[in-house]
Amino acid sequence: MSGSSKTISLEGFTRVARVDEIPVGGAKIVEVNSREIAVFNVSGTFHAIYNICPHQGGPLGEGTLKGHVVSCPWHDLAFDVRTGLASDGGGNCVGSYEVKVRESEVFVGPRRKVQD
């Protein structure tokens, strides 16, 4: 192990990727505390939501991202990756998670509270 390697730690957050592992407009599916989380890069800003669509369990991290909205690859139910709220206003949602970037490392933290 190299002596030049350093570990970055943020309390309550889990390192999930390097910034260059998730290209702009792309996503990476990761596991945090035994939950599948999809991390998205929207124009250089990272967002994280629960990866499983509430409709029939489709993998949101494999869906199509347009702006801030990802569509489930199975049935096109769409969610805002910033909030986890369905874009159709029908009341569906998935959990969204805090994301921090430090020294080119992406960290996912606690689930955000649902906002009114």
N, C-alpha and C positions, 0 to 999 in steps of 0.2 A: 504494500500500500504506500502510495506516494505521500511524502510529508507536506506537499503543497495543497493537498486536498483539504477543504474545510467544510464543515457541516453547518448549514444555516438552520436555525430552529426558531419557530414562532409558536408560542404556547397556544394550544387549542387548534392548531392548523397542521395539516399533513402535506408534505411535499409530494406532488403528483407528476410533475413533468418539468422539463426545461422549456423555456419560451420557444426555442427553435423546433421543438417536437410537435407543436400545434400550429400549422400555418394559418395565415389570415384566411377566414372563411371555412376553417377546418375544425375538427373536434377530436377529442381523445376520450375513450371510456376508461375510467379508473375505478379502483375500489378504495373507499374510505370508510373505516369502521363497519366493514361487512356490507356496505351498500354500494351499488353501482351508480357512479356519478359520471355525467357527460360534461366535459369541460370544452367550451367553445372559445375561439378567437374571433372577435368581431372588430375588425379594423385596429388590431393591436390591443384591445381591451378584452380581458378574459372574464367569462361568466360560467357558472356551474349550476346544473339542475340534476334532479334525479333522472336516471337514464331510462326508467321504465314508464312507458305510456300507460295511463290509467284505463284506456279503452280496452285493449287486448294484450298489453304487455310488450308492445313493440319497442325496439332499441332506439331511443331518440338520438343518441350519438351517431347513429348511422343514417339519420334523416338529412333532408336538404335544408341548408341554412340560407335564408334570404334576409339580409339586414340583421335584425335582432330576433327573427322568428325561425324556428326549426319545425319542419313538418315530419311527423312520424312516417317512417318508410312503409308501414303496413297499410294505413288507412287515411293518411294525410291530416290527422288531427294536428293542429299547430299550436306551439307554445312560445311565448316571449322568453328568451333565455335570460333576460335581466331579472324577471320576476317569477317565472314558472307558471304564470297565468295563461290559460288558453286564449288564443287570439280571437276566437269566435264569440267570446262573451258568454258562453254557455255555463260557466261556473266550474269547469274542469281546471285542475291545476296539478303541478308537480312541485316538489320541494325545490327551493333555490338555496344556494349556499354562498357564503362569503368567500371571496377569492382575493388573494394578495400576491403580488409579484415582488420578489426581493432578489437582487443580484442574478437576474435571468432565470430564476426558479419560480415555478407556479405552485402556490399552496392553496388548498381548499380547507375552509374552516367550518364553523357551525352553520346549521340550517338557519336561514333567516326567518323571522316572524312574518306571518301573512299580513300584508298591508291592506287597509280598507281602500 
